[in-house]
Amino acid sequence: MKPIKNINGSGNLAKFKRLNSTNSINSKFKYTDLEFYQWFVGFTDAEGCFYIKIGVKQIQFRFSIHLHLDDLPVLQNIQNHFKAGNIYIQKTSASWEVTKKDEILKLFDIFDIICLNTTKRFNYLDFKEAFLLYNSRSEKNFHAVPGLLEKISFIKDRMNSKRIFNNSETRDIEISPNWLLGFTEGDGSFFVRLNKFELNFSLAQADFDLLLFNHIKEYLLRLPLNINNLKNIYVSTSSTLVKNEKKDVVHLKISDTTFLNEIIIPFFKNLQFLTKKGKDFSDWVTIMKIKNLSLHKTEQGKELITELANRMNDNRLSTNLKNQAISESSRIDLANNLDAKIEKLFDRS
């Protein structure tokens, strides 16, 4: 990934330098890998899952990242970086799963240095506690260790969807550019309201991460921008239905054109997207350029914005019915034709 200057959270840099000077397992991590690991932790905050399965003969610990099949290359990239885990492919999705003891310990080395910023950190700490209890047991048969099953069951039953949050679960939050990129690749969105030709950048998570979202807002507002009276940069909560179950969600939404042009676009252009969201960002930036040149007021400009918006986000997926109806070569031809139209439009401006 591109090196980032003036990375917030210099404490992480110091920790990496110190760990690289020791003979611990961390010494194998190169200092130049830091940006990738920050991205990975941010992506885990959005897409990762820590899971414990209690069986009759053993207790299994699993870390997984589950994505749409179109993002299989991302999982392969992660697997290659860690030299760990297996990738499983389903009909329309793929997952990277880590279950081996030595490979899970590699993850601990990352998550202990670069902390998760969402409330997923508490699931990680529970997962790690149970993992260490199980793997330091005195008897091979875990049932023979007094109280072990009860302790791990108790930990398991307070994780993930069973967790009850309260004000005592405080945490430090440390945001870096690559962490925010990883988090955005999982839970962010670049989108356009075609009725108003309004561009938006947003993030969304469960509402118990409201603290984090306020930190993200403050982080972005601290980035250099010589203008006052910014509008339409806000954090809000709302309820939505997920599989017929009501979920409270926190959103960060930015639609201020100046802020998008001066901060958001340069910020993400300086980073390297690893998922297909990078294509959405590229199309979104093109739409912003059309709007900045006032070409959105022309018929050709409106047509191109609509075409670009209609191939972004879920419309880009190979499983989208519209995409399944045409061949791969036809999709490539359509993309090339659209690119040619955009180039022609800009040449005329």
Secondary structure, DSSP 8 states (H G I E B T S, - for coil): ----SS-S-HHHHHHHHHHHTSSSGGGGS-GGGHHHHHHHHHHHHHHEEEEEEE-SS-EEEEEEEEEEGGGHHHHHHHHHHHT--EEEE-SSEEEEEE-SHHHHHHHHHHHTTS---STHHHHHHHHHHHHHHHHT-SSSSGGGSTTHHHHHHHHHTTSGGG----TT--------HHHHHHHHHHHEEEEEETTTTEEEEEEEEEGGGHHHHHHHHHHHHHS--------SEEEEEEEEEETTEEEEEEEEEE--HHHIIIIIHHHHHTS---STHHHHHHHHHHHHHHHHTTGGGSHHHHHHHHHHHTTSGGGGSTTSHHHHTS-HHHHHHHHHHHHHHHHHHHHH-
